[in-house]
């Protein structure tokens, strides 16, 4: 078993990633997947699962803070879960049949498009107002919820990016912080189902063969993401909506480029 201090640097990394995810309402798996694959050299399918597991703890911590702040709209959360959870289960069940490089390319393409969208949409806004993407509505966007859940199950990300604009547009949402809090709850529950349904007997055997390394990593990652999960929601209440979106967009573009390098040049 590796020295317990081998991965101590993942403690501050976990805090930072969890702050980003919980303050912006996006999945921390966007950052954990390249960390696990490129930085730690873990195989892609295990990395995807570990990213989901990591996010479970980070968003679990963030949920407590969002509930305390009363920045969760539970009726809206329940409506989106009706469509996102079944799709997440379907996506997770398809993972064993998908080639590894295909999963990585899908992840990189999705993250790049979303990151570029954030930079374009919010980076060139003439003012610092919340771009709500249109008129307020009571509509629950079923197709985006289902697509987001499916992607979460298949490539460990997608729910937050797709449903956040939909939730923000709802007339019952009164602030960006409430939209983020509600999105975080949806991501957490969808993520739980995606994590569990990836555990096929064959994959459990793969994880068992790496148990020492996984324990050595998670012993530092879990407290890190828990701490960050307490800080992120507080930042969400204070940070410029435009500023956090541009910042996260730039980071996601970098993440996608790293994954492209991994796929095509085996770094």
Buried (B, 14 or more C-beta within 10 A) or exposed (E): EEEEEEBEEBBEBBBBBBBBBBBBBBBBBBBBBBBBBBEBEBEBBBBBBBBBBBBBBBBBBBBEBBBEBEBBBEEBBEBBBEBBBBBBBBBBBEBEEBEBEEBBBBBBBBBBBBBBBBBEBBBEBEEEEBBBEEEEEEEBBBEBBBBBBBBBBBBBBBBBBBBBBBBBBBEEBEBBBBBBBBBBBBBBBBBBBBBEBBEEEEBEEEBEEBEEBBEBBBBBBBBBBBBBBBBBBBBBBEBEBBEBBBBBBBBBBBBBBBBBBBBEEEE
